[in-house]
Amino acid sequence: MQSTASQIDENCQRILWGIAQKLRAANHCIDIVPGMNNLSAIVDPQRHSAAAMLDILRELASTTQAVEFQARQIQIPVHYGGEYGPDLDLVARHCQLSAKEVIRLHSQADYLVYFLGFQPGFAYLGGLTASLHTPRRAEPRLQIAAGSVGIGGSQTGIYPAASPGGWQIIGRTNLRLFNTQQSPPSLLQPGDIVRFVAEQNDA
């Protein structure tokens, strides 16, 4: 299932969460992977034909209501700028703002966790103000530190582990976002509300 809108649709996402819950409860699928306004259902062809699974998905899409629940509020402390956010000034120039205004706008919004992907514990967040939208880097970095907070196009996110990446890095958190010794291992989960908190003396 995928939203027909060209922009992020929170109601569509909540319907997808409901469909995923029903599919898991019915044990229809090997795996269910909600994405940004879309959902992948991986099935065993020995148990369900593609046509049968499509019928199930169409029925669920037409009958499932948007999931409503009490969202967890997660605060992420961030050191903005300097060695922690080497692209803060670039984002400020692109958006025609001061670095302090970028920090203020980025840290005053509430962000909805839509889904996890790219790497374990990487949360795709909706809610970045349009005034901070900044294109990804033309050449991705080969190594980005764990905890780096970045902006990529119309989204913001946090790298849970060191990896290559093309987002504009504006800060870093010391929180551990993915820990295999915890259950669930990811600190952030779909439906959580994230608020970034600027550490003192940033920018």
Backbone as CSV, one residue per row, in Angstrom:
resi,resn,N_x,N_y,N_z,CA_x,CA_y,CA_z,C_x,C_y,C_z
1,MET,0.852,-1.190,0.000,0.000,0.000,0.000,0.881,1.231,0.000
2,GLN,0.518,2.242,-0.750,1.301,3.462,-0.815,0.378,4.646,-0.983
3,SER,0.716,5.743,-0.280,-0.080,6.955,-0.397,0.008,7.499,-1.811
4,THR,-1.122,8.038,-2.310,-1.099,8.662,-3.627,-0.584,10.088,-3.541
5,ALA,-0.464,10.622,-2.340,0.028,11.986,-2.187,1.530,12.011,-2.392
6,SER,2.026,13.154,-2.889,3.457,13.289,-3.122,4.197,13.637,-1.850
7,GLN,3.474,14.000,-0.790,4.116,14.358,0.454,3.780,13.329,1.530
8,ILE,4.506,13.431,2.643,4.303,12.506,3.754,2.884,12.667,4.296
9,ASP,2.207,11.537,4.515,0.816,11.537,4.964,0.736,10.739,6.259
10,GLU,0.558,11.454,7.383,0.557,10.789,8.685,-0.622,9.836,8.833
11,ASN,-1.794,10.208,8.334,-2.947,9.321,8.447,-2.713,8.018,7.690
12,CYS,-2.143,8.119,6.481,-1.794,6.921,5.706,-0.828,6.050,6.496
13,GLN,0.169,6.682,7.137,1.148,5.913,7.901,0.484,5.172,9.054
14,ARG,-0.454,5.814,9.726,-1.141,5.169,10.854,-2.014,3.998,10.376
15,ILE,-2.593,4.104,9.186,-3.337,2.982,8.612,-2.382,1.822,8.322
16,LEU,-1.202,2.144,7.795,-0.205,1.099,7.509,0.226,0.388,8.780
17,TRP,0.408,1.128,9.880,0.745,0.484,11.150,-0.363,-0.487,11.561
18,GLY,-1.626,-0.086,11.333,-2.739,-0.967,11.665,-2.743,-2.216,10.796
19,ILE,-2.471,-2.068,9.504,-2.399,-3.228,8.605,-1.276,-4.160,9.039
20,ALA,-0.123,-3.582,9.384,1.010,-4.399,9.830,0.644,-5.190,11.081
21,GLN,-0.060,-4.565,12.019,-0.489,-5.270,13.235,-1.381,-6.460,12.900
22,LYS,-2.334,-6.253,11.984,-3.259,-7.325,11.621,-2.533,-8.456,10.892
23,LEU,-1.603,-8.118,10.023,-0.849,-9.153,9.309,-0.007,-9.982,10.274
24,ARG,0.606,-9.313,11.246,1.416,-10.055,12.231,0.529,-10.972,13.058
25,ALA,-0.631,-10.465,13.469,-1.540,-11.272,14.294,-2.060,-12.484,13.534
26,ALA,-2.263,-12.334,12.218,-2.776,-13.438,11.397,-1.679,-14.389,10.938
27,ASN,-0.420,-14.009,11.174,0.723,-14.847,10.779,0.698,-15.170,9.284
28,HIS,0.344,-14.178,8.480,0.283,-14.373,7.038,1.658,-14.282,6.368
29,CYS,2.585,-13.579,6.990,3.802,-13.176,6.290,5.072,-13.654,6.995
30,ILE,6.115,-13.825,6.215,7.440,-14.092,6.766,7.968,-12.842,7.444
31,ASP,7.734,-11.697,6.809,8.169,-10.423,7.380,7.260,-9.323,6.847
32,ILE,7.117,-8.265,7.656,6.312,-7.110,7.288,7.168,-5.880,7.550
33,VAL,7.353,-5.055,6.537,8.268,-3.915,6.656,7.538,-2.633,6.282
34,PRO,7.017,-1.886,7.281,6.431,-0.577,6.959,7.527,0.388,6.529
35,GLY,7.268,1.150,5.455,8.163,2.202,5.017,7.474,3.535,5.170
36,MET,7.965,4.551,4.474,7.356,5.876,4.520,6.155,5.900,3.580
37,ASN,4.956,5.757,4.166,3.704,5.705,3.415,3.631,4.518,2.465
38,ASN,4.327,3.430,2.782,4.216,2.189,2.014,4.512,1.017,2.930
39,LEU,4.163,-0.172,2.479,4.364,-1.363,3.290,4.748,-2.528,2.391
40,SER,5.782,-3.273,2.808,6.198,-4.482,2.088,5.790,-5.706,2.899
41,ALA,5.095,-6.628,2.248,4.684,-7.887,2.878,5.405,-9.032,2.173
42,ILE,6.247,-9.739,2.920,7.042,-10.836,2.361,6.371,-12.141,2.741
43,VAL,5.998,-12.930,1.717,5.196,-14.127,1.972,5.886,-15.381,1.451
44,ASP,5.456,-16.506,1.996,5.908,-17.818,1.531,4.988,-18.247,0.387
45,PRO,5.499,-18.383,-0.839,4.634,-18.738,-1.972,3.999,-20.117,-1.828
46,GLN,4.537,-20.939,-0.916,3.927,-22.244,-0.668,2.652,-22.120,0.161
47,ARG,2.504,-20.990,0.843,1.333,-20.777,1.699,0.324,-19.822,1.071
48,HIS,0.824,-18.793,0.392,-0.061,-17.796,-0.201,0.425,-17.450,-1.601
49,SER,-0.475,-17.494,-2.555,-0.114,-17.019,-3.885,-0.074,-15.491,-3.866
50,ALA,0.586,-14.903,-4.853,0.641,-13.445,-4.944,-0.769,-12.865,-5.065
51,ALA,-1.616,-13.513,-5.853,-2.979,-13.022,-6.053,-3.768,-13.057,-4.742
52,ALA,-3.609,-14.149,-3.971,-4.319,-14.261,-2.696,-3.846,-13.192,-1.715
53,MET,-2.527,-12.945,-1.698,-1.993,-11.948,-0.781,-2.457,-10.548,-1.162
54,LEU,-2.533,-10.280,-2.459,-3.031,-8.978,-2.897,-4.490,-8.775,-2.478
55,ASP,-5.278,-9.839,-2.550,-6.672,-9.746,-2.103,-6.732,-9.413,-0.611
56,ILE,-5.885,-10.065,0.183,-5.840,-9.791,1.621,-5.454,-8.341,1.876
57,LEU,-4.431,-7.853,1.158,-3.964,-6.486,1.358,-5.025,-5.472,0.936
58,ARG,-5.720,-5.748,-0.173,-6.773,-4.825,-0.612,-7.889,-4.749,0.430
59,GLU,-8.258,-5.892,0.971,-9.305,-5.907,1.999,-8.871,-5.131,3.231
60,LEU,-7.629,-5.351,3.672,-7.132,-4.635,4.846,-7.032,-3.131,4.573
61,ALA,-6.608,-2.773,3.363,-6.475,-1.355,3.027,-7.820,-0.642,3.058
62,SER,-8.885,-1.343,2.717,-10.205,-0.711,2.658,-10.935,-0.731,4.000
63,THR,-10.467,-1.548,4.953,-11.198,-1.693,6.212,-10.424,-1.245,7.443
64,THR,-9.130,-1.070,7.331,-8.317,-0.752,8.500,-8.366,0.738,8.819
65,GLN,-8.582,1.045,10.085,-8.608,2.425,10.549,-7.205,2.865,10.998
66,ALA,-6.984,4.171,10.995,-5.706,4.711,11.464,-5.491,4.338,12.931
67,VAL,-4.294,3.877,13.244,-3.957,3.488,14.611,-3.810,4.738,15.478
68,GLU,-4.474,4.741,16.614,-4.335,5.823,17.581,-3.823,5.231,18.895
69,PHE,-2.841,5.891,19.488,-2.298,5.420,20.752,-1.579,6.569,21.433
70,GLN,-1.254,6.379,22.707,-0.513,7.395,23.449,0.955,7.286,23.079
71,ALA,1.432,8.242,22.300,2.806,8.188,21.805,3.803,8.453,22.925
72,ARG,4.932,7.749,22.870,6.031,8.045,23.794,6.709,9.347,23.367
73,GLN,7.122,10.135,24.337,7.860,11.365,24.084,9.331,11.107,24.399
74,ILE,10.182,11.226,23.386,11.608,10.938,23.546,12.405,12.213,23.301
75,GLN,13.218,12.607,24.278,14.083,13.767,24.120,15.490,13.315,23.744
76,ILE,16.050,13.970,22.736,17.392,13.642,22.254,18.294,14.855,22.476
77,PRO,19.208,14.808,23.453,20.129,15.936,23.638,21.137,15.985,22.491
78,VAL,21.369,17.176,21.955,22.235,17.328,20.780,23.241,18.455,20.993
79,HIS,24.497,18.175,20.675,25.508,19.228,20.534,25.475,19.667,19.074
80,TYR,25.083,20.911,18.830,24.990,21.429,17.465,26.281,22.152,17.073
81,GLY,26.643,22.028,15.791,27.736,22.805,15.238,29.116,22.327,15.645
82,GLY,30.129,23.077,15.214,31.510,22.751,15.543,31.912,21.386,15.013
83,GLU,32.713,20.660,15.770,33.153,19.332,15.345,32.004,18.337,15.290
84,TYR,30.917,18.620,16.026,29.777,17.707,16.055,28.834,17.928,14.866
85,GLY,28.803,19.149,14.349,27.892,19.471,13.249,28.582,20.266,12.168
86,PRO,29.461,19.604,11.388,30.274,20.341,10.415,29.483,21.011,9.298
87,ASP,28.207,20.624,9.103,27.416,21.208,8.016,26.401,22.238,8.502
88,LEU,26.474,22.602,9.781,25.493,23.548,10.320,25.532,24.871,9.566
89,ASP,26.729,25.396,9.331,26.832,26.680,8.634,26.358,26.571,7.188
90,LEU,26.626,25.434,6.539,26.159,25.233,5.167,24.634,25.249,5.127
91,VAL,23.996,24.547,6.066,22.529,24.539,6.124,22.006,25.950,6.363
92,ALA,22.669,26.685,7.258,22.241,28.053,7.547,22.311,28.922,6.294
93,ARG,23.398,28.810,5.548,23.527,29.610,4.322,22.465,29.218,3.299
94,HIS,22.268,27.915,3.131,21.277,27.453,2.155,19.882,27.961,2.506
95,CYS,19.566,27.976,3.787,18.224,28.369,4.236,18.122,29.865,4.511
96,GLN,19.235,30.586,4.331,19.275,32.030,4.574,18.868,32.352,6.008
97,LEU,19.471,31.603,6.925,19.240,31.772,8.351,20.584,31.841,9.064
98,SER,20.572,32.290,10.305,21.776,32.173,11.130,21.850,30.764,11.690
99,ALA,23.052,30.358,12.140,23.203,29.039,12.750,22.299,28.900,13.971
100,LYS,22.179,29.981,14.763,21.315,29.926,15.955,19.849,29.717,15.562
101,GLU,19.429,30.317,14.449,18.045,30.129,13.993,17.817,28.699,13.522
102,VAL,18.814,28.103,12.864,18.691,26.697,12.455,18.516,25.819,13.689
103,ILE,19.343,26.052,14.706,19.248,25.262,15.943,17.880,25.455,16.587
104,ARG,17.427,26.687,16.664,16.132,26.966,17.299,14.996,26.261,16.563
105,LEU,14.970,26.385,15.246,13.901,25.753,14.477,13.970,24.234,14.554
106,HIS,15.185,23.695,14.470,15.335,22.242,14.493,14.936,21.657,15.844
107,SER,15.187,22.387,16.921,14.956,21.845,18.262,13.608,22.245,18.861
108,GLN,12.792,23.009,18.126,11.488,23.379,18.690,10.343,22.534,18.126
109,ALA,10.643,21.670,17.152,9.590,20.872,16.510,9.449,19.507,17.178
110,ASP,8.256,18.933,17.040,8.012,17.545,17.427,8.058,16.697,16.161
111,TYR,8.830,15.608,16.204,9.033,14.753,15.032,8.410,13.380,15.271
112,LEU,7.621,12.932,14.325,7.001,11.609,14.403,7.912,10.572,13.764
113,VAL,8.171,9.470,14.478,8.935,8.354,13.908,8.011,7.570,12.984
114,TYR,8.289,7.609,11.680,7.467,6.905,10.703,7.870,5.436,10.588
115,PHE,9.160,5.181,10.466,9.613,3.793,10.376,11.115,3.755,10.606
116,LEU,11.631,2.530,10.772,13.067,2.313,10.945,13.616,1.675,9.680
117,GLY,14.786,2.115,9.231,15.363,1.551,8.022,16.767,2.052,7.797
118,PHE,17.331,1.723,6.644,18.680,2.100,6.227,19.730,1.340,7.018
119,GLN,19.703,1.463,8.345,20.557,0.672,9.220,19.770,0.433,10.503
120,PRO,20.135,-0.583,11.304,19.369,-0.873,12.524,19.252,0.347,13.430
121,GLY,18.008,0.692,13.755,17.755,1.796,14.668,17.691,3.162,14.038
122,PHE,17.859,3.247,12.689,17.784,4.549,12.028,16.315,4.907,11.842
123,ALA,15.881,5.984,12.505,14.473,6.385,12.471,14.252,7.469,11.429
124,TYR,13.279,7.258,10.550,12.876,8.278,9.590,11.805,9.138,10.251
125,LEU,12.086,10.427,10.357,11.249,11.336,11.124,10.487,12.288,10.210
126,GLY,9.231,12.481,10.485,8.435,13.480,9.805,8.262,14.691,10.692
127,GLY,8.213,15.879,10.102,7.954,17.077,10.886,8.975,18.180,10.734
128,LEU,9.984,17.989,9.860,10.979,19.048,9.665,10.338,20.238,8.964
129,THR,10.472,21.415,9.551,9.901,22.614,8.942,10.502,22.853,7.560
130,ALA,9.665,23.322,6.637,10.114,23.524,5.259,11.261,24.520,5.175
131,SER,11.364,25.415,6.143,12.421,26.421,6.103,13.809,25.828,6.356
132,LEU,13.881,24.542,6.762,15.168,23.875,6.976,15.463,22.799,5.922
133,HIS,14.597,22.628,4.952,14.848,21.621,3.914,16.137,21.962,3.171
134,THR,17.042,20.988,3.115,18.358,21.189,2.506,18.738,19.935,1.733
135,PRO,19.183,20.066,0.494,19.549,18.866,-0.282,20.664,18.075,0.382
136,ARG,20.670,16.766,0.103,21.773,15.921,0.558,23.078,16.372,-0.093
137,ARG,24.186,15.912,0.457,25.493,16.232,-0.091,25.656,15.624,-1.482
138,ALA,26.330,16.344,-2.367,26.596,15.814,-3.706,27.496,14.588,-3.638
139,GLU,28.431,14.583,-2.688,29.319,13.437,-2.475,29.184,12.981,-1.036
140,PRO,28.586,11.806,-0.786,28.436,11.318,0.588,29.790,11.158,1.277
141,ARG,29.788,11.339,2.575,30.982,11.074,3.370,31.159,9.566,3.513
142,LEU,32.416,9.142,3.599,32.698,7.719,3.782,32.475,7.284,5.218
143,GLN,32.533,8.220,6.166,32.365,7.856,7.570,31.675,8.988,8.313
144,ILE,30.544,8.674,8.923,29.820,9.600,9.778,29.741,8.982,11.162
145,ALA,30.026,9.778,12.186,30.079,9.259,13.553,28.699,8.821,14.035
146,ALA,28.700,7.786,14.880,27.454,7.358,15.519,26.863,8.520,16.306
147,GLY,25.545,8.660,16.246,24.858,9.733,16.952,24.735,11.023,16.169
148,SER,25.299,11.057,14.952,25.227,12.275,14.151,23.786,12.584,13.751
149,VAL,23.416,13.852,13.885,22.076,14.324,13.532,22.187,15.086,12.213
150,GLY,21.385,14.695,11.243,21.522,15.298,9.929,20.203,15.712,9.316
151,ILE,20.313,16.472,8.234,19.168,16.863,7.415,19.431,16.366,6.006
152,GLY,18.439,15.675,5.445,18.531,15.190,4.071,17.251,15.514,3.340
153,GLY,17.263,16.559,2.532,16.039,16.957,1.843,15.006,17.475,2.829
154,SER,13.852,16.821,2.879,12.754,17.257,3.750,12.708,16.499,5.067
155,GLN,13.766,15.740,5.378,13.762,14.936,6.592,14.975,15.212,7.462
156,THR,14.835,14.879,8.722,15.960,14.891,9.641,16.047,13.516,10.279
157,GLY,17.230,13.149,10.749,17.403,11.832,11.340,18.711,11.739,12.090
158,ILE,18.920,10.578,12.727,20.104,10.336,13.556,20.746,9.031,13.108
159,TYR,22.058,9.064,12.878,22.784,7.848,12.521,23.079,7.059,13.807
160,PRO,22.487,5.861,13.983,22.723,5.093,15.209,24.144,4.526,15.305
161,ALA,24.770,4.284,14.140,26.110,3.697,14.114,26.946,4.427,13.079
162,ALA,28.259,4.355,13.236,29.153,4.961,12.255,28.937,4.294,10.904
163,SER,28.848,5.114,9.855,28.588,4.580,8.520,28.833,5.671,7.494
164,PRO,28.907,5.303,6.209,28.868,6.325,5.159,27.498,7.002,5.170
165,GLY,27.436,8.207,4.616,26.146,8.880,4.559,26.227,10.196,3.825
166,GLY,25.090,10.620,3.284,25.053,11.828,2.478,24.242,12.963,3.056
167,TRP,23.761,12.817,4.299,22.967,13.892,4.886,23.873,14.994,5.409
168,GLN,23.325,16.198,5.530,24.057,17.340,6.073,24.068,17.228,7.600
169,ILE,25.251,17.101,8.185,25.371,16.841,9.621,25.408,18.162,10.381
170,ILE,24.418,18.359,11.255,24.319,19.618,12.001,24.592,19.447,13.495
171,GLY,24.713,18.212,13.975,24.962,17.996,15.392,25.184,16.535,15.705
172,ARG,25.319,16.246,17.008,25.527,14.855,17.426,24.982,14.657,18.835
173,THR,24.420,13.483,19.067,23.955,13.106,20.394,24.839,12.001,20.961
174,ASN,24.934,11.973,22.288,25.680,10.911,22.961,24.795,9.717,23.308
175,LEU,23.491,9.840,23.070,22.597,8.722,23.372,22.903,7.538,22.465
176,ARG,22.796,6.344,23.029,22.957,5.127,22.233,21.591,4.745,21.683
177,LEU,21.464,4.746,20.368,20.166,4.541,19.738,19.860,3.087,19.406
178,PHE,20.900,2.249,19.373,20.676,0.832,19.070,21.597,0.003,19.942
179,ASN,21.006,-0.923,20.720,21.753,-1.735,21.668,21.173,-3.148,21.647
180,THR,21.944,-4.104,21.160,21.461,-5.483,21.044,21.209,-6.134,22.402
181,GLN,21.706,-5.515,23.481,21.498,-6.069,24.816,20.174,-5.619,25.427
182,GLN,19.443,-4.758,24.720,18.160,-4.286,25.209,17.024,-4.849,24.363
183,SER,15.811,-4.824,24.913,14.636,-5.280,24.171,13.529,-4.226,24.305
184,PRO,13.120,-3.629,23.181,13.676,-3.803,21.841,15.040,-3.128,21.732
185,PRO,15.863,-3.551,20.787,17.210,-2.974,20.697,17.238,-1.521,20.254
186,SER,16.209,-1.071,19.526,16.174,0.312,19.050,15.505,1.212,20.079
187,LEU,16.176,2.319,20.416,15.597,3.283,21.348,14.305,3.875,20.790
188,LEU,14.304,4.199,19.497,13.144,4.813,18.871,12.306,3.770,18.151
189,GLN,10.985,3.930,18.230,10.056,3.008,17.607,9.016,3.802,16.803
190,PRO,8.442,3.188,15.742,7.391,3.873,14.989,6.281,4.373,15.903
191,GLY,5.880,5.626,15.682,4.843,6.238,16.508,5.378,7.106,17.625
192,ASP,6.670,6.982,17.960,7.266,7.841,18.983,7.312,9.289,18.496
193,ILE,7.295,10.205,19.441,7.489,11.629,19.164,8.857,12.031,19.696
194,VAL,9.672,12.586,18.809,11.040,12.959,19.159,11.155,14.473,19.234
195,ARG,11.834,14.944,20.265,12.162,16.370,20.392,13.665,16.480,20.642
196,PHE,14.339,17.249,19.800,15.769,17.490,19.982,15.962,18.622,20.993
197,VAL,16.929,18.439,21.888,17.214,19.438,22.924,18.649,19.912,22.753
198,ALA,18.820,21.215,22.476,20.149,21.766,22.269,20.921,21.829,23.581
199,GLU,22.122,21.295,23.583,22.997,21.394,24.751,23.471,22.833,24.894
200,GLN,23.877,23.191,26.085,24.303,24.560,26.351,25.527,24.941,25.520
201,ASN,25.609,26.233,25.195,26.773,26.823,24.503,26.919,26.368,23.056
202,ASP,25.873,25.791,22.460,25.967,25.405,21.042,25.830,26.642,20.168
203,ALA,26.659,26.666,19.091,26.642,27.740,18.097,26.553,29.102,18.771
